[in-house]
Amino acid sequence: MSDDFNMSMRKFLKQVGVTSQQQIEEAMRAAGDTAGKTFEAKVVLTVDGLDLEHTVTGKITGQA
């Protein structure tokens, strides 16, 4: 793959990671005490123009 492709891919994935973490942290703060609670998380990635739908699931454990 080309350098331009790799750079645009990395930039997109960095934006996804950073903004997703910010949103999760904000929601956890708004929820109050989440200590000992586990939250099911899911991300669905689609790309317009490509036949792509990729789902990632996981768990996020709250803290005080």
GROMACS elastic network, one bead per residue, 0.5 to 0.9 nm:
[ bonds ]
;  ai    aj funct       b0    kb
    1     4     6  0.84038   500
    1     5     6  0.64650   500
    1     6     6  0.68987   500
    2     5     6  0.51885   500
    2     6     6  0.63065   500
    2     7     6  0.86700   500
    3     6     6  0.50551   500
    3     7     6  0.60659   500
    3     8     6  0.85479   500
    4     7     6  0.51810   500
    4     8     6  0.61157   500
    4     9     6  0.84935   500
    5     8     6  0.52304   500
    5     9     6  0.60451   500
    5    10     6  0.85753   500
    6     9     6  0.51025   500
    6    10     6  0.61242   500
    6    11     6  0.85444   500
    7    10     6  0.51615   500
    7    11     6  0.60613   500
    7    12     6  0.85633   500
    8    11     6  0.50762   500
    8    12     6  0.61252   500
    8    13     6  0.86115   500
    9    12     6  0.51879   500
    9    13     6  0.61513   500
    9    14     6  0.85313   500
   10    13     6  0.51374   500
   10    14     6  0.59859   500
   10    15     6  0.85063   500
   11    14     6  0.51918   500
   11    15     6  0.62136   500
   11    16     6  0.86861   500
   12    15     6  0.51325   500
   12    16     6  0.62222   500
   12    17     6  0.86910   500
   13    17     6  0.61226   500
   13    18     6  0.85704   500
   14    17     6  0.51125   500
   14    18     6  0.60331   500
   14    19     6  0.83982   500
   15    18     6  0.52895   500
   15    19     6  0.58885   500
   15    20     6  0.81191   500
   16    19     6  0.55081   500
   16    20     6  0.57883   500
   16    21     6  0.84248   500
   17    20     6  0.52576   500
   17    21     6  0.61378   500
   17    22     6  0.86567   500
   18    21     6  0.53164   500
   18    22     6  0.63045   500
   18    23     6  0.87843   500
   19    22     6  0.50460   500
   19    23     6  0.61974   500
   19    24     6  0.86439   500
   20    23     6  0.51610   500
   20    24     6  0.61682   500
   20    25     6  0.85759   500
   21    24     6  0.51426   500
   21    25     6  0.60770   500
   21    26     6  0.85219   500
   22    25     6  0.52180   500
   22    26     6  0.61337   500
   22    27     6  0.86431   500
   23    26     6  0.51081   500
   23    27     6  0.61666   500
   23    28     6  0.85759   500
   24    27     6  0.51271   500
   24    28     6  0.60880   500
   24    29     6  0.86266   500
   25    28     6  0.50573   500
   25    29     6  0.62005   500
   25    30     6  0.86156   500
   26    29     6  0.51941   500
   26    30     6  0.62186   500
   26    31     6  0.86536   500
   27    30     6  0.50230   500
   27    31     6  0.61194   500
   27    32     6  0.88863   500
   28    31     6  0.50623   500
   28    32     6  0.66688   500
   28    33     6  0.81707   500
   28    34     6  0.70406   500
   28    62     6  0.73637   500
   28    63     6  0.87414   500
   29    32     6  0.54388   500
   29    33     6  0.78863   500
   29    34     6  0.85019   500
   30    33     6  0.89541   500
   31    34     6  0.69278   500
   32    64     6  0.82113   500
   33    36     6  0.89395   500
   33    37     6  0.88725   500
   33    62     6  0.79809   500
   33    63     6  0.71843   500
   33    64     6  0.55519   500
   34    37     6  0.54312   500
   34    38     6  0.81249   500
   34    61     6  0.79893   500
   34    63     6  0.54053   500
   34    64     6  0.60541   500
   35    38     6  0.85747   500
   35    61     6  0.77019   500
   36    61     6  0.68012   500
   36    62     6  0.59821   500
   36    63     6  0.65187   500
   36    64     6  0.83014   500
   37    60     6  0.84783   500
   37    61     6  0.58758   500
   37    62     6  0.53718   500
   37    63     6  0.77618   500
   38    59     6  0.63885   500
   38    60     6  0.56429   500
   38    62     6  0.61191   500
   39    58     6  0.84379   500
   39    59     6  0.55105   500
   39    60     6  0.51243   500
   39    61     6  0.62564   500
   39    62     6  0.75835   500
   40    57     6  0.73696   500
   40    58     6  0.60011   500
   40    60     6  0.65129   500
   40    61     6  0.89559   500
   41    56     6  0.82444   500
   41    57     6  0.56006   500
   41    58     6  0.52316   500
   41    59     6  0.56352   500
   41    60     6  0.68423   500
   42    55     6  0.69335   500
   42    56     6  0.56602   500
   42    58     6  0.65080   500
   42    59     6  0.86109   500
   43    54     6  0.81321   500
   43    55     6  0.56563   500
   43    56     6  0.52220   500
   43    57     6  0.64753   500
   43    58     6  0.89644   500
   44    53     6  0.67591   500
   44    54     6  0.57044   500
   44    56     6  0.65490   500
   44    57     6  0.87608   500
   45    52     6  0.75891   500
   45    53     6  0.55503   500
   45    54     6  0.50374   500
   45    55     6  0.62766   500
   45    56     6  0.83342   500
   46    50     6  0.80461   500
   46    51     6  0.81076   500
   46    52     6  0.54406   500
   46    54     6  0.65960   500
   46    55     6  0.89157   500
   47    50     6  0.55713   500
   47    51     6  0.73509   500
   47    52     6  0.58494   500
   47    53     6  0.72914   500
   48    51     6  0.78575   500
   48    52     6  0.80839   500
   49    52     6  0.85610   500
   50    53     6  0.88302   500
